[in-house]
Amino acid sequence: MQKIDLARAKLHLRMAEDDVEEDLLIEGWIAAAYLAIEGKIFSKLYEGEAEIPEGRTGVVIDEVIHAAAQLILGHLYVNREEVAPGQAATIPMGAEWLLLPYVDTSKGF
């Protein structure tokens, strides 16, 4: 399954497709979301089984991975800082719970 594209990201963010002012930011956040997922699960993401090089392991992107990426994307879109204005604590990430089944504990945690 392919990574989410700009149109799906904007749908998730409830933005009009013709609203192009923040497209560059959103595309960067899409890339960051998938990189964050790879870091969280200690595994490379692939868009299909055929992409996984011989002798390597990885996780094929599915709807759960997409959901986690969209949660991260929404978080980055709404919370452009690590700490919300007027708050002292960081904002928790719900995507972590979606990614737990993909964690390979043999690689450390």
SVG drawing of the C-alpha trace seen along z (x, -y; Angstrom):
<svg xmlns="http://www.w3.org/2000/svg" viewBox="-13 -30 33 43">
<polyline fill="none" stroke="black" stroke-width="0.4" points="0.0,0.0 1.3,-3.4 2.0,-6.1 -0.8,-8.6 -0.7,-11.4 -1.4,-15.1 -5.1,-14.7 -5.7,-12.1 -3.8,-14.1 -5.9,-17.2 -9.1,-15.2 -7.9,-14.0 -7.1,-17.6 -10.5,-18.8 -8.8,-21.2 -10.1,-22.1 -8.1,-20.4 -7.6,-23.8 -6.2,-25.3 -2.5,-25.1 -1.0,-27.6 0.4,-24.9 1.0,-22.1 4.8,-22.2 4.4,-21.9 1.9,-19.1 4.1,-17.1 7.0,-17.5 4.8,-16.3 3.7,-13.2 7.4,-12.3 8.1,-13.0 5.2,-10.9 6.5,-7.8 10.0,-8.3 8.7,-8.7 6.8,-5.4 10.0,-3.6 11.8,-4.9 9.1,-3.9 8.8,-0.3 12.5,0.1 11.7,1.3 11.7,0.0 8.4,-0.6 7.7,0.6 4.8,0.0 4.6,3.6 6.2,7.1 8.0,6.9 9.9,3.8 11.5,5.6 15.1,6.4 16.1,10.1 17.5,11.0 15.9,7.9 12.9,7.5 10.4,4.7 6.8,3.8 4.4,3.4 2.3,0.3 -1.3,1.1 -4.4,-0.9 -3.1,-0.8 0.2,-2.4 -1.8,-4.9 -4.0,-5.7 -0.9,-6.2 0.6,-8.5 -2.6,-10.5 -2.7,-10.9 0.9,-12.1 0.1,-14.4 -2.9,-15.8 -0.9,-16.3 1.8,-18.2 -0.8,-20.3 -2.7,-21.3 0.2,-21.5 3.0,-23.3 5.0,-23.3 6.0,-20.4 4.2,-22.1 0.7,-23.7 0.5,-27.4 0.0,-27.9 0.9,-24.3 4.0,-22.9 3.7,-19.3 4.3,-17.9 1.3,-16.7 0.9,-12.9 0.8,-11.0 -2.0,-8.6 -0.3,-7.1 2.1,-5.2 -0.7,-2.9 -1.5,-2.0 2.2,-1.1 2.7,1.2 1.8,4.4 4.6,3.6 7.4,3.2 10.1,5.8 11.3,6.2 14.3,8.3 15.9,5.1 15.6,3.3 13.1,0.9"/>
</svg>
